[in-house]
Amino acid sequence: MNFTVITIFPEILSALQVGVLGKAIEKGVVSVEAINPRDFTHDRHRTVDDEPYGGGAGMVMKPEPLVAAIEHARALHPDTKVLLLSPRGTIFNQQKAQELSTLSSITLVCGRYEGIDERVTQFVDEMLSIGDYVLSGGEYAALCVIDAVSRLIPGVLGCMGSLQDESFNDYLLEYPQYTRPAVFRNLPVPEVLRSGNHSHIESWRRFERIKQTLFKRPDLLSKAHLSQRDVKHINSIIKGIPWTPK
């Protein structure tokens, strides 16, 4: 998978050189490259912004350098999908990450200042938002997208099985995790996790996934694929009945 990031601050991408993603880049499973719109300017100040038509605060990124950078990315990777990171875009979620992970190349366009010239949107495939808030620039959103998508690519994680029960898979949140010691400040690890009974552990984890989702993100349950046993779990949780191995 290739990621191309169009940004006037390519140094921000150095954060990708550490951890799991850094190892994936080192192995060549994932590649990340930056294209700086300033390289497509024609004045000595390498100007990429100007005052907004109609007045108003701040500056707006000019269309010429951005579109030239996008066209350069398409020339390097003809099959790339160009995504403009913007609060006006489609919300990025786990399902979108899974969809994008099947591609061979993604180009992420990062805005700055008060925004970009609207005409640039005519040269991208889609606008994408990582949430209902505003960042200083699209680079931070690009880091989130690259990380979320990359970890779904075979060869990035050491164990692909760790993806199976993560939050938002099947529209359910992840179950609680524990490690040693068995008791910390009078707070014990649930006995079932120390039982060695894998059938009971699996049942408890499913119960906890439903419980976490019901309490913290009930809006997701309407999308989840629930079995009759899951529905019984929901009824038990609502009534305050704790999990049992039955």
Backbone bond lengths (Angstrom), bond angles and torsions (degrees), N, CA, C in turn:
res aa  C-N    CA-C-N  psi(-1)  N-CA   C-N-CA  omega(-1)  CA-C   N-CA-C  phi
1 M - - - 1.466 - - 1.521 108.85 -
2 N 1.326 115.80 131.23 1.463 120.99 175.89 1.520 110.01 -109.41
3 F 1.330 115.74 133.39 1.454 122.25 171.82 1.523 108.63 -114.42
4 T 1.318 115.75 127.51 1.455 121.32 173.53 1.519 107.16 -114.38
5 V 1.322 116.09 126.78 1.457 120.86 -177.61 1.530 108.89 -114.23
6 I 1.322 115.60 120.30 1.460 121.07 177.35 1.518 107.64 -92.47
7 T 1.327 116.57 111.69 1.453 121.46 -172.19 1.519 111.14 -154.47
8 I 1.323 116.53 149.39 1.469 120.50 174.66 1.537 110.05 -90.05
9 F 1.323 117.15 -1.94 1.462 121.95 177.06 1.528 110.71 -127.94
10 P 1.326 117.90 67.45 1.471 120.70 -177.02 1.521 114.01 -62.14
11 E 1.339 117.64 -20.53 1.462 119.71 -178.46 1.530 112.05 -65.00
12 I 1.323 117.59 -21.92 1.469 120.49 178.69 1.527 110.80 -62.04
13 L 1.317 116.74 -28.02 1.467 120.64 -176.81 1.523 112.83 -70.54
14 S 1.329 117.79 -8.54 1.461 120.25 179.29 1.529 111.41 -62.08
15 A 1.335 117.08 -19.90 1.468 120.78 178.12 1.526 111.48 -62.34
16 L 1.318 116.98 -20.33 1.458 120.99 -178.10 1.530 112.63 -79.64
17 Q 1.322 117.16 -5.15 1.459 120.20 -175.43 1.518 113.73 -84.79
18 V 1.327 117.46 2.16 1.465 119.92 -177.79 1.533 110.53 -115.97
19 G 1.337 115.39 164.92 1.454 120.70 174.93 1.518 114.58 68.78
20 V 1.312 114.54 -155.94 1.468 121.96 -176.78 1.521 110.88 -59.62
21 L 1.327 116.93 -43.30 1.458 120.01 -177.74 1.519 111.22 -67.76
22 G 1.325 116.75 -37.45 1.456 120.14 177.15 1.517 111.50 -59.94
23 K 1.341 116.23 -39.96 1.467 120.37 178.28 1.527 110.77 -67.51
24 A 1.336 116.58 -37.46 1.467 120.42 179.12 1.527 110.60 -65.26
25 I 1.318 116.36 -38.64 1.469 120.54 177.24 1.521 109.91 -66.49
26 E 1.325 115.83 -41.50 1.461 121.34 179.67 1.529 110.88 -62.00
27 K 1.335 116.74 -37.83 1.469 121.65 -179.52 1.526 112.30 -79.46
28 G 1.328 116.75 -13.65 1.461 119.90 -179.50 1.510 114.30 86.91
29 V 1.340 116.93 8.22 1.467 120.23 177.51 1.533 109.52 -70.35
30 V 1.322 115.41 -36.01 1.464 122.83 178.45 1.523 108.33 -127.95
31 S 1.322 116.62 141.49 1.465 120.36 173.53 1.522 108.95 -126.61
32 V 1.319 115.58 142.63 1.459 121.63 179.35 1.519 108.47 -130.59
33 E 1.317 115.84 126.23 1.461 120.25 177.94 1.523 109.41 -131.82
34 A 1.318 116.26 153.75 1.458 121.60 -179.07 1.522 110.22 -114.32
35 I 1.324 115.07 143.31 1.459 121.88 171.78 1.523 106.57 -122.65
36 N 1.334 115.94 123.28 1.459 121.33 -177.48 1.524 110.54 -96.36
37 P 1.326 118.13 117.94 1.472 120.36 178.96 1.524 113.48 -56.49
38 R 1.333 117.06 -24.19 1.467 119.82 178.94 1.532 111.58 -62.50
39 D 1.341 115.94 -24.30 1.458 119.78 178.94 1.526 112.36 -72.18
40 F 1.324 117.08 -7.31 1.466 121.58 -178.76 1.527 111.56 -115.06
41 T 1.322 116.04 20.76 1.467 121.28 175.64 1.525 109.22 -96.22
42 H 1.331 116.05 167.51 1.471 119.83 -174.99 1.527 112.42 -131.00
43 D 1.312 116.86 20.52 1.466 119.85 176.06 1.519 108.62 -121.65
44 R 1.308 116.96 161.65 1.462 120.02 -173.59 1.522 113.07 -69.36
45 H 1.324 117.34 -19.18 1.460 120.89 178.05 1.531 112.46 -89.75
46 R 1.326 116.91 -3.53 1.467 122.85 -179.81 1.531 110.34 52.67
47 T 1.317 115.16 53.28 1.462 122.74 -172.82 1.525 111.85 -74.83
48 V 1.335 116.03 128.13 1.466 121.05 178.72 1.526 112.39 -118.93
49 D 1.349 117.66 2.35 1.463 120.14 -177.81 1.524 110.32 -138.65
50 D 1.324 115.73 162.44 1.463 121.51 179.61 1.523 108.40 -156.34
51 E 1.327 116.38 170.10 1.467 121.54 -179.24 1.526 110.20 -69.07
52 P 1.329 116.79 146.24 1.473 119.69 -178.61 1.521 112.23 -74.73
53 Y 1.315 116.27 138.87 1.461 120.47 171.08 1.527 108.38 -62.22
54 G 1.332 116.31 139.48 1.456 120.77 179.58 1.511 113.44 87.69
55 G 1.335 116.67 -2.20 1.453 120.24 179.35 1.506 113.06 82.42
56 G 1.302 116.23 178.23 1.460 121.32 -178.84 1.505 111.61 123.60
57 A 1.341 115.78 170.24 1.457 121.01 -176.78 1.526 111.47 -78.03
58 G 1.335 114.73 153.68 1.450 120.69 172.37 1.510 114.96 75.99
59 M 1.327 113.26 -172.00 1.462 121.51 -178.08 1.530 109.31 -122.47
60 V 1.326 115.26 159.96 1.463 122.20 -178.37 1.523 108.74 -120.74
61 M 1.333 116.53 137.03 1.470 119.69 178.84 1.524 110.22 -69.51
62 K 1.318 115.54 133.33 1.456 122.66 -176.09 1.532 110.88 -71.63
63 P 1.332 117.44 150.15 1.466 119.52 -178.58 1.522 114.30 -74.61
64 E 1.347 117.41 -34.55 1.468 118.79 -172.86 1.526 114.09 -58.88
65 P 1.355 119.24 -52.13 1.470 118.49 -178.91 1.526 113.01 -65.49
66 L 1.336 117.10 -38.61 1.464 120.21 -178.20 1.525 111.34 -66.79
67 V 1.314 117.19 -45.98 1.462 120.08 -179.16 1.527 110.27 -66.39
68 A 1.330 116.88 -38.17 1.472 119.89 177.43 1.531 110.02 -62.83
69 A 1.330 117.27 -39.22 1.459 121.26 178.44 1.534 110.77 -66.58
70 I 1.334 116.57 -40.37 1.465 120.90 177.49 1.523 110.64 -62.70
71 E 1.307 116.61 -45.15 1.472 120.67 179.81 1.524 110.86 -64.75
72 H 1.333 117.13 -34.36 1.461 120.25 176.29 1.528 110.43 -65.85
73 A 1.334 116.10 -41.18 1.466 119.94 177.81 1.522 111.01 -62.53
74 R 1.321 116.69 -41.29 1.477 120.16 179.37 1.526 110.82 -66.84
75 A 1.326 117.31 -33.41 1.459 120.13 177.85 1.528 111.05 -68.16
76 L 1.337 116.69 -37.02 1.462 121.09 178.56 1.522 111.62 -72.68
77 H 1.330 115.68 -37.05 1.471 121.65 -176.81 1.530 108.70 -134.61
78 P 1.324 117.75 85.07 1.469 121.47 -175.32 1.530 114.71 -56.93
79 D 1.336 117.10 -25.41 1.466 120.00 -178.45 1.522 112.77 -94.89
80 T 1.329 117.65 9.21 1.464 119.86 -175.51 1.516 112.10 -69.84
81 K 1.340 115.77 147.71 1.454 122.14 173.44 1.513 107.28 -101.82
82 V 1.336 117.43 123.15 1.454 122.31 -175.08 1.525 109.88 -95.72
83 L 1.329 115.88 119.77 1.458 122.56 -178.30 1.521 109.54 -117.38
84 L 1.315 116.29 126.10 1.460 121.79 175.50 1.520 108.33 -94.75
85 L 1.320 117.87 121.34 1.454 122.31 -179.51 1.521 108.97 -81.52
86 S 1.346 115.20 119.04 1.461 120.22 -173.77 1.527 110.08 -157.02
87 P 1.352 118.46 143.37 1.463 120.21 174.90 1.523 113.03 -59.77
88 R 1.345 117.29 -17.01 1.461 121.57 179.59 1.522 112.98 -85.79
89 G 1.327 117.06 -1.62 1.449 119.91 -174.08 1.517 114.83 -85.31
90 T 1.317 115.12 177.50 1.462 122.64 173.90 1.526 108.96 -62.88
91 I 1.321 117.35 137.99 1.461 120.77 -178.89 1.530 110.53 -67.00
92 F 1.305 115.60 129.43 1.459 122.78 177.61 1.520 109.28 -81.65
93 N 1.323 117.42 127.03 1.453 122.17 177.91 1.524 109.78 -141.64
94 Q 1.323 116.90 -175.33 1.460 120.35 -176.13 1.524 111.79 -63.04
95 Q 1.314 116.49 -37.70 1.464 119.62 179.16 1.524 111.04 -65.12
96 K 1.339 116.58 -38.75 1.464 120.59 177.24 1.523 110.16 -67.19
97 A 1.327 116.59 -38.26 1.461 120.26 177.63 1.523 110.64 -61.36
98 Q 1.337 116.32 -42.21 1.463 119.93 178.54 1.525 111.35 -63.45
99 E 1.337 116.21 -39.17 1.461 120.58 178.19 1.525 110.48 -63.22
100 L 1.316 116.88 -45.16 1.461 120.88 -177.64 1.529 112.21 -70.03
101 S 1.333 116.87 -27.06 1.467 120.27 -177.41 1.520 112.58 -67.48
102 T 1.326 117.22 -13.38 1.470 120.33 179.46 1.528 111.85 -86.31
103 L 1.331 117.79 -7.14 1.458 121.78 -178.73 1.525 110.46 -83.59
104 S 1.323 115.68 163.67 1.466 119.68 177.67 1.521 112.25 -98.10
105 S 1.333 116.51 -19.97 1.464 119.41 -178.13 1.527 110.44 -153.78
106 I 1.336 115.87 135.94 1.459 122.54 177.91 1.524 108.55 -131.31
107 T 1.321 116.72 134.37 1.462 121.81 174.13 1.521 108.60 -113.18
108 L 1.313 116.26 125.76 1.458 122.94 -177.93 1.526 109.62 -110.30
109 V 1.316 116.44 120.66 1.462 121.96 -177.81 1.530 108.51 -98.64
110 C 1.328 116.26 122.09 1.465 121.69 -175.40 1.529 111.07 -106.84
111 G 1.319 115.04 120.15 1.447 120.33 176.51 1.517 111.85 -85.06
112 R 1.333 115.81 166.93 1.470 122.83 177.08 1.519 108.26 -147.53
113 Y 1.309 115.73 177.84 1.469 122.85 177.90 1.535 110.06 60.89
114 E 1.340 116.88 -139.73 1.464 120.84 -179.73 1.526 112.32 -80.86
115 G 1.325 116.46 -7.87 1.458 120.37 -179.40 1.514 110.88 141.95
116 I 1.318 115.50 -167.79 1.467 120.73 -179.41 1.520 109.70 -118.97
117 D 1.308 116.00 158.66 1.457 121.23 175.35 1.533 109.09 -58.56
118 E 1.325 116.39 129.36 1.461 122.02 -174.74 1.521 112.93 -56.04
119 R 1.315 117.32 -28.65 1.468 120.20 -177.14 1.523 113.06 -65.34
120 V 1.327 116.50 -19.97 1.466 120.02 177.49 1.521 110.69 -63.32
121 T 1.324 117.72 -30.55 1.467 120.71 -178.23 1.526 112.39 -61.76
122 Q 1.318 117.29 -19.74 1.466 120.96 178.72 1.523 112.23 -74.81
123 F 1.343 116.79 -9.25 1.457 121.15 -175.69 1.529 112.64 -112.85
124 V 1.344 116.74 10.63 1.466 120.47 177.45 1.521 109.07 -116.88
125 D 1.327 115.77 163.73 1.464 120.69 -179.53 1.524 112.82 -87.34
126 E 1.330 115.88 -29.35 1.464 119.33 -175.30 1.519 109.39 -164.57
127 M 1.335 115.73 152.01 1.460 121.61 172.36 1.521 108.37 -104.59
128 L 1.341 116.58 139.57 1.457 121.43 -173.05 1.527 109.74 -132.99
129 S 1.333 116.24 135.83 1.463 122.03 178.23 1.516 109.78 -122.10
130 I 1.342 116.92 138.54 1.469 119.34 177.65 1.526 111.91 -92.86
131 G 1.330 118.29 1.76 1.459 119.70 177.64 1.507 112.64 160.90
132 D 1.313 115.05 171.10 1.463 120.96 -176.45 1.525 111.36 -88.06
133 Y 1.309 115.31 66.06 1.457 122.21 175.88 1.532 107.79 -157.69
134 V 1.326 115.97 169.17 1.461 120.57 -175.55 1.525 109.81 -115.11
135 L 1.312 116.69 132.34 1.461 123.65 177.63 1.523 110.35 -105.64
136 S 1.322 116.00 167.30 1.463 120.37 177.93 1.528 111.57 -68.47
137 G 1.303 116.26 -25.17 1.457 120.14 179.76 1.511 111.23 -167.32
138 G 1.307 116.04 163.74 1.457 121.26 -177.47 1.514 114.66 -72.06
139 E 1.338 117.17 -11.48 1.458 119.81 -177.34 1.524 112.15 -60.63
140 Y 1.342 116.72 -40.13 1.464 119.75 -178.47 1.527 110.62 -67.87
141 A 1.306 116.44 -35.83 1.464 120.22 174.67 1.528 110.11 -66.93
142 A 1.321 116.83 -38.52 1.467 121.03 179.27 1.526 110.69 -61.65
143 L 1.339 117.05 -39.78 1.461 120.44 178.47 1.522 110.57 -61.11
144 C 1.331 116.53 -41.95 1.471 120.85 179.02 1.525 111.04 -62.89
145 V 1.316 116.43 -45.74 1.466 120.75 -178.60 1.529 110.64 -64.05
146 I 1.318 116.63 -45.28 1.467 120.42 -179.04 1.525 110.97 -61.30
147 D 1.324 116.20 -44.31 1.460 119.88 -179.26 1.525 111.27 -65.52
148 A 1.336 117.01 -48.84 1.468 121.17 -177.29 1.521 112.14 -62.62
149 V 1.322 117.12 -39.06 1.465 121.34 -179.46 1.529 110.83 -74.92
150 S 1.317 116.57 -43.85 1.464 120.57 -174.71 1.519 113.13 -60.71
151 R 1.328 116.84 -39.81 1.464 119.52 -175.36 1.530 112.10 -68.54
152 L 1.338 117.15 -10.98 1.462 121.20 176.17 1.524 112.35 -90.48
153 I 1.320 116.24 -5.54 1.463 120.98 -177.88 1.532 109.35 -87.03
154 P 1.328 118.46 128.42 1.464 120.74 179.15 1.523 111.79 -53.48
155 G 1.323 116.31 132.53 1.452 120.96 179.14 1.512 114.06 100.71
156 V 1.334 116.91 -12.29 1.467 119.73 179.77 1.522 110.36 -82.69
157 L 1.332 117.35 -50.39 1.459 121.20 176.63 1.523 109.76 -88.98
158 G 1.325 115.14 146.28 1.461 118.73 179.59 1.510 111.91 -65.37
159 C 1.344 116.65 -32.69 1.469 121.58 -179.28 1.519 109.09 -132.41
160 M 1.313 117.32 106.81 1.464 120.79 -178.89 1.524 111.53 -65.68
161 G 1.338 117.43 -19.12 1.456 120.57 178.74 1.515 112.38 -63.95
162 S 1.333 117.31 -22.86 1.455 120.52 -179.43 1.520 112.13 -68.37
163 L 1.330 117.09 -12.47 1.461 120.94 178.77 1.523 112.86 -80.89
164 Q 1.319 117.23 -20.21 1.461 120.86 -165.91 1.525 113.95 -62.20
165 D 1.321 117.66 -42.76 1.464 120.32 -174.14 1.529 112.87 -109.92
166 E 1.329 116.84 21.55 1.458 119.57 -179.12 1.527 111.19 -70.88
167 S 1.322 114.87 162.28 1.455 120.06 177.44 1.526 110.99 -56.03
168 F 1.324 114.27 137.58 1.459 125.16 176.31 1.521 114.07 81.09
169 N 1.335 118.68 -11.89 1.460 118.02 169.70 1.525 107.20 -68.16
170 D 1.307 117.43 131.69 1.474 123.05 -175.94 1.524 111.50 60.57
171 Y 1.333 116.78 20.53 1.472 122.47 178.76 1.522 112.61 62.75
172 L 1.319 117.04 28.31 1.461 121.38 175.51 1.530 108.91 -122.87
173 L 1.329 116.53 146.51 1.457 120.54 176.36 1.524 109.72 -76.49
174 E 1.323 115.60 164.67 1.462 120.39 -177.92 1.526 110.82 -76.74
175 Y 1.327 115.54 152.22 1.460 120.90 175.68 1.539 109.77 -75.18
176 P 1.346 118.23 159.47 1.466 121.29 178.79 1.531 111.37 -64.23
177 Q 1.328 116.12 145.03 1.461 122.11 179.41 1.523 110.10 -112.72
178 Y 1.333 116.45 147.50 1.466 122.39 179.36 1.524 109.83 -139.32
179 T 1.339 115.60 155.22 1.457 120.87 172.43 1.529 108.22 -144.90
180 R 1.318 118.36 -176.88 1.459 122.04 -179.44 1.537 110.56 -65.04
181 P 1.341 117.02 146.88 1.469 129.79 8.03 1.527 112.07 -81.86
182 A 1.320 115.96 164.00 1.468 121.33 -178.90 1.523 111.44 -66.98
183 V 1.353 116.08 -29.26 1.467 120.82 176.81 1.524 108.22 -132.54
184 F 1.312 116.53 127.14 1.463 121.84 178.16 1.522 108.71 -126.87
185 R 1.345 116.00 114.59 1.465 122.04 -179.61 1.533 111.74 49.78
186 N 1.296 113.91 49.46 1.473 122.34 178.77 1.529 113.36 67.99
187 L 1.300 117.39 13.89 1.466 121.64 176.45 1.530 107.96 -108.16
188 P 1.337 117.18 106.94 1.463 119.96 -176.65 1.529 112.90 -86.34
189 V 1.319 114.64 154.98 1.465 120.80 168.69 1.530 107.09 -71.86
190 P 1.339 118.93 139.00 1.473 120.17 178.12 1.528 111.26 -50.92
191 E 1.316 115.64 134.34 1.457 121.75 -174.57 1.520 112.44 -57.82
192 V 1.333 117.42 -35.53 1.459 120.38 -177.24 1.531 111.52 -60.56
193 L 1.324 117.45 -32.36 1.462 120.37 -178.53 1.523 112.07 -72.83
194 R 1.329 116.70 -16.94 1.472 121.25 178.63 1.522 111.72 -103.34
195 S 1.328 115.66 3.24 1.470 120.22 -173.94 1.520 112.82 -78.02
196 G 1.317 116.95 -26.76 1.457 119.73 -175.22 1.516 113.24 81.68
197 N 1.335 117.13 -1.56 1.464 121.75 179.20 1.536 108.34 -88.68
198 H 1.315 116.56 99.19 1.467 120.95 -172.40 1.528 112.23 -67.18
199 S 1.327 117.21 -29.73 1.457 120.27 177.68 1.526 110.35 -66.09
200 H 1.329 116.53 -43.52 1.457 120.93 178.75 1.534 111.08 -68.04
201 I 1.328 115.40 -38.93 1.465 119.76 179.19 1.526 110.30 -61.98
202 E 1.330 115.96 -44.83 1.468 120.09 179.09 1.521 110.99 -61.98
203 S 1.334 117.13 -41.35 1.461 121.37 179.23 1.530 110.69 -65.12
204 W 1.335 116.68 -43.47 1.471 120.72 178.91 1.519 111.35 -62.54
205 R 1.315 117.10 -42.37 1.468 120.91 -179.10 1.529 111.33 -64.70
206 R 1.328 116.24 -38.77 1.467 118.95 177.07 1.530 109.93 -65.50
207 F 1.321 116.51 -43.17 1.469 121.65 177.60 1.527 109.81 -58.06
208 E 1.331 117.35 -44.47 1.462 121.78 -178.01 1.530 112.19 -69.66
209 R 1.312 116.83 -34.88 1.472 119.31 176.33 1.528 110.22 -61.38
210 I 1.314 115.54 -45.23 1.463 120.29 179.27 1.531 110.18 -65.63
211 K 1.333 116.51 -42.02 1.467 121.23 -179.65 1.540 110.88 -62.53
212 Q 1.328 116.76 -47.57 1.465 120.68 179.70 1.524 110.93 -60.08
213 T 1.327 116.18 -41.07 1.463 120.61 -178.85 1.521 111.08 -69.88
214 L 1.322 116.42 -41.67 1.468 120.98 -179.50 1.527 111.03 -61.52
215 F 1.335 117.41 -41.59 1.450 121.06 -176.78 1.537 112.97 -81.22
216 K 1.350 116.31 -36.05 1.471 119.28 -170.84 1.525 114.38 -105.19
217 R 1.333 117.80 -31.38 1.471 121.31 179.68 1.521 110.59 -141.48
218 P 1.341 117.90 62.55 1.466 120.09 -177.39 1.523 113.29 -59.56
219 D 1.330 117.22 -22.12 1.465 120.67 179.36 1.522 112.44 -63.29
220 L 1.328 116.70 -22.35 1.466 120.08 -178.22 1.526 112.80 -78.61
221 L 1.315 117.13 -24.95 1.465 120.33 -173.69 1.522 112.91 -62.16
222 S 1.328 116.86 -31.33 1.462 119.68 -179.53 1.530 111.89 -66.00
223 K 1.339 116.64 -18.87 1.463 121.23 -179.51 1.527 112.29 -98.57
224 A 1.325 116.26 -16.45 1.461 120.43 -175.15 1.523 111.99 -74.08
225 H 1.322 115.88 150.63 1.469 121.58 175.79 1.535 107.34 -89.46
226 L 1.321 116.82 101.90 1.460 122.03 -174.00 1.527 111.68 -105.25
227 S 1.316 115.60 134.60 1.462 120.91 176.05 1.530 108.93 -85.79
228 Q 1.325 115.83 172.89 1.467 119.74 176.38 1.527 110.69 -61.30
229 R 1.322 116.31 -35.43 1.468 119.79 177.61 1.529 110.42 -66.30
230 D 1.329 116.65 -37.74 1.466 120.40 177.18 1.529 110.73 -61.74
231 V 1.328 115.67 -41.69 1.472 119.85 179.25 1.531 109.73 -62.89
232 K 1.349 116.77 -38.74 1.470 120.35 176.80 1.528 110.09 -63.53
233 H 1.348 115.60 -38.48 1.460 119.94 176.66 1.525 110.12 -59.46
234 I 1.323 116.89 -45.11 1.468 121.25 -179.31 1.520 110.65 -60.31
235 N 1.320 115.81 -45.03 1.472 119.71 179.27 1.531 111.15 -62.22
236 S 1.329 116.41 -40.10 1.464 120.45 178.85 1.524 111.01 -65.20
237 I 1.320 115.90 -42.27 1.466 120.74 -179.58 1.529 110.59 -63.34
238 I 1.331 116.15 -44.27 1.468 120.60 179.64 1.533 111.09 -61.58
239 K 1.347 115.73 -36.07 1.464 120.27 -179.70 1.530 112.57 -83.53
240 G 1.337 116.06 -3.47 1.453 119.11 179.71 1.510 114.57 79.58
241 I 1.334 117.11 17.59 1.466 121.53 -179.67 1.524 108.77 -85.58
242 P 1.324 118.91 123.19 1.478 120.64 -178.51 1.513 111.81 -71.38
243 W 1.328 115.03 163.32 1.472 121.13 177.40 1.515 110.76 -63.77
244 T 1.331 115.56 140.39 1.456 121.65 171.74 1.521 107.61 -132.04
245 P 1.327 118.91 156.22 1.462 120.80 -177.28 1.513 115.10 -72.34
246 K 1.348 117.48 2.11 1.466 119.70 -178.54 1.515 110.20 -72.69
